[in-house]
Amino acid sequence: MTTPAARRRSVIIGTGSYLPQTVLSNVDLAARLDTSDEWIVERTGIRRRHIAAPGEYTSDLGTAAARQALAAAGISPDDIDLIVVATATPDQTFPAVATVIQHKLGMAHGVAFDVAAVCSGFLYALTVADALLCTGAHQRALVIGAETFSRLLDWEDRTTAVLFGDGAGAVVLEAQAQPGTNEDRGMLASRLHSDGRYNDLLYVDGGPGSTGTTGHLRMKGKEVFRHAVTNLSNVMGEVLAAASLEAKDVAWVVPHQANLRILEATAKKLNISPAQVVVTVDSHANTSAASVPLALDTAVRDGRIQPGDLLLLEAMGGGFTWGAAAVRW
């Protein structure tokens, strides 16, 4: 029998999150839009969302989540040498939100940059950070998903205005030597995809290089739903196969919180119980790149996720982009 070779793995050693104080309920939205709490809940599972205050930026949300993750890991910003931020709502066109957070954390060292993959951004950022840690180029990374998506919304469009909220989530990754099996702690496998043919199904109708404006989010919901269920179930299967694991090995699915119906349909395709899916969409709505780390931090802090649990993280967003990762807690 061949003995597995020890290998360097990216292990999550701390999680954190932040939600703005202002809460916007479905009832609040019904007072300004032709909608109702019942209509929104039936179609999406969303009951409320958090909205950033005036003057509260994506970097502020990301910094707060990062500080919480650092505290959970028991380390300081001095111990971090890489920051990767996933966002579609940067404070400015440039510089990167990651460099702003780096400064707000009091760091003048390391590497900091953003990743743009919309709702899949955290999975992309996690995979990039994992690759950099596993090469030995870096030792510890902050991976952050942070969004002020409310600022991209057309508040007169009930089909999109009800779906999104603001927030941030973060993890601290540390490179550690592991035995080299699928029982290792940390990132076991990840797979990413994109397909630009579907740009017009989910996009923002503006940008600095086209209209010179921020623009508003536009979406064809039924088509996005159909692609999401197929793409997510497929990529989750790919990741499990890459890690030599099966659906029965999964303790928790930590998904992008776009729509409760997508979460339920995706789990069903893999024969995973809905009880094993971490759901926060009811209270956070869709926070784009922040939704996976927000859900992860919620399940870590309430005790659901325990050492040794196999987690399956997944997300799909505009582009289309989508991806998944298998992580041993």
N, C-alpha and C positions, 0 to 999 in steps of 0.2 A: 504494500500500500504506500502510495506517495504521500509524504508529509506536507501539508500546506505550507507555503512560504509566508513568513511574516510580512505584513505590508502596512504602509502608512494610510490611516483612515482619518476623515474629517468627522469629529465627534461634536455633537451639540452639547455644550456644557452650561448654557444659560439661555433663557428666553425672556422676552419683555414685550409690552404693548402699551399703546396709549390711544385713548379716545377723547375727542373734544368734549367739553362740558355740555354744550347745547345739544339737546335731543329733539328731533323732529319726528313726531308720531304720524301714523296714517291718518288719524283724525285731524291733525294739523294740516296735512296736505289736502284732505277733502274739503277744507274750508277755502282753499284757493284754486283747486282743480276739480274737473268733472270726474271724480272718482270716489271711492269709499274704502273704509277699512276692510270690509268683507271682500271687495273686488281685488284688492292688493294681496290680501292673505291667501285667498283661494288660488291665485295664479302664480304667486312667488314665494309665499311663506314669510314675507317680510312684515314686521309690525312697527319697527322704528329704525332710525338711523341717527348718527352723530354728525354734526355740521361744525366745521372750523369757524372760529370767531373772526371778525374782521382784524386783519393784522397778524393772524395766526397762520403760519406758513407750513408747507410740507416739511421743511427742514426742522421746524419746531416740534412737529409730531414725531418725526424720525429720531430726533435727539432724545426726546423723552422716553421713547421705546428702547433706544440704545442704552440709556443710563440704567433702565430697569433690567435689561438683559445682562449688562456688566455686573450689576449688583447680585443677580442670581448666580452668576458664574464665579463671584468672589474675586474679580480682578478689576484693574483700573484701565483707563484709556491708554496708559503707558505700555500695557501688555498687548495691545492690538497693533498689528502692522499692515492690515488690509481692511478697507471699508468698501463694500459694494452695495449700492442703493438701487432698488428697483422702483421706478416711478414713471408715470405719464403726466405728472403735474408738478414739474420743477418750479422752484421759486422764480427763477429767471431762465431765459433761453440758455444762457451759460453764465457762470460756471456750473459744474455739476453740483447737485444737491449733496452728494457725498463729501465734497470738499467743504461745503458750508457746515455740515454736521461735524466733520473732522475739526474745524475751527471751534465750533461751539462746545466740543468735548475737551478742548484745550490741547489738541494734538498738533504737533509740528513735524511729525515724522510719518513714515509709512506711505501707502498708496491708497488713493480714494477715487472712485469713478462710479458713474451711473450705468444702468442697463435699462433699455427701453423695450419692453415686450408686453406692455399693458398688463392685463390680468394674469398672464403667465410670468410676469417679471420676476417674482420671487423665486420661482423654480429655475429660471435662467440664471439669476444672480447666485443662487445656491450652488448650481452646477459649475459656474465659472470659479467661484471661491474654492469649491472642493478641488477642482483641477489645479489651482495655484498652490493650495496647501499640500496636495499629494506630490507635487513635484519637488517640494522642499523650498520653494521660493519664499513662502511665508509660513508662519507658525500659528497665528491666531487671527481670525477675521470676524468682523461685524457684518452680518448680512441683514439688510433692512428693506422692508417693503413699506412705503409711505405714500399716502395720497390725500390730496384735497380735491377729490373728484367733483364735489358740489359746484366747483367753479367752472366746470365744463358743461354743466347741464343747461338745457333750455327748460326753464321752470314753467313753461306753458305747454310742454309736451308730456302728457300724463303717461305715455308709454315708456319713457325713459326717466323722467324726474323722480318717479317713485322707487327706482331700483337701486340707487347709489347712495353712498355715504362716505365719510372721511375717517381716517384712522391710520395707525402705523403699528407694525410688529417687527421684532428683531430677534435674531439668534446670534450667539457667540459660537463660532466653530474653532476647534482646536485640533491640530494634527497630532495624532497619537499612534503609537505602534500597536497593531492588533495581530492576532494569530493568522489571519488570512482566510477565514471561512465565512459562510453566510450567517454565522452566529456572532460575528464581530459587532462591536458597537460602532455607530456612525453611519456614514453614507455608504450603502452597499451597491447601489446602481442608480443611474438616472438616464432618461431619454428625453430629448427635445425635438420638436418639429415646428415647421412653419409652412404656410402655403398662401402666397400673396394674391392668388386668384380671387380670394374672398374679401378683398379690401372693402368693397361697397356694402357688405353686410353689417359691419361694425367699425365705425370710424369717427373722427372729428373733422368737421367741415371747415377747417382753418389751419393756419400754421405760419410761422415767420417766413418761410420760403415760398408760400403760395399767396395767401390773402393778407399777410401781415397782421393777422388777428389771431386770437386764441381759438375761436370757433366753438361750436357746440357738438356734443355727442349725438350721433345718429345711428340707429340700429334697426335691423329687420329681425325682430325677436323670434319668430317661428323658425326661420332658417338657421339662426344661430343655435337655437335649442337642438335642432336635429343634428347638426354637425358636432355639437358639444358632446352629446351622449355617445355617438359613435367614436369620435376621436379620443375622448377620455378613457372609455373602456378599453380601446385598443392599446393606448400607450401604457395604461396600468398593467395590462397583460405583458407587454414588452419588458417592462421593468422587472416584473416578477420573474420572467423567464431569464433575464440577464443575471439576476441574483440567484438563480437556481432555487426559487421559492414558488409557492402556490398560494392561491387565494385563501386557503384554509389556514395559512401561517400568519395572516394579517390580523393584528389586534385592533388597529384603528386606521380608518381612512380619514385623512385631514385634507379636505378638498377646498378648492376655490369656492367661495360662498356667493354664487351668482343667483341661484334660484333653487328653492327646495326641491322642485320637481326634477331638475337636472341631477341633483345629488341622489335622489331616490332611484331614478332610472339607471344611472351609472352603476350604483351598487348592485342593483338587481341583475344587470348584465353579467357581473362577475360572481354572482351568487354570494355576495357579502350582505350580512344582515344590516338593515337600516340602523339597528341599535349600535353598530360599530362605526357609524359615521359621525364625526364631530360636526355639529350644526351650530352656527352662530348667526346665520343669515337673518333669523328672526329679529335679532336685536342690533345687528351691525349693518344690515343690507350688504350690497356689493361694494367692497372697499378696494376693488381692483387688486393691485400688487400687494396690498396690505392684508388681504383676507386670509391667505394661508397662514402666515405667521401669527395673526391675531387669533385664529382658531387654535393653532398649536399652543400658544401661550395660555389660552383659556383652559384647555384640557390638561396641560401640565399643572397649572395652579390649582385646579379643582381635584386633582389626584387621580383622574381617569388614566392618564398615561403613566406607566410604571416601568422601572428598569427591566430591560430585556424585551419589551414590547416591540413588535415590528410595525412601523408606521408606513403608510402609503400616502404620499403627498401628491396632489394633482391639480392642474389648472389649465384653462383655455381662455384666450383673449383675442382682441383685435389683431388682424394681420393676415390670416389667422396664425396665431402661435399657440402651441400647447406643449405640455410636458408632464412628467411624473418622476418621483424619486422614492426609492425604498430606503428607509432609515431605521436602524436599530437603536432604540433608546437606551 
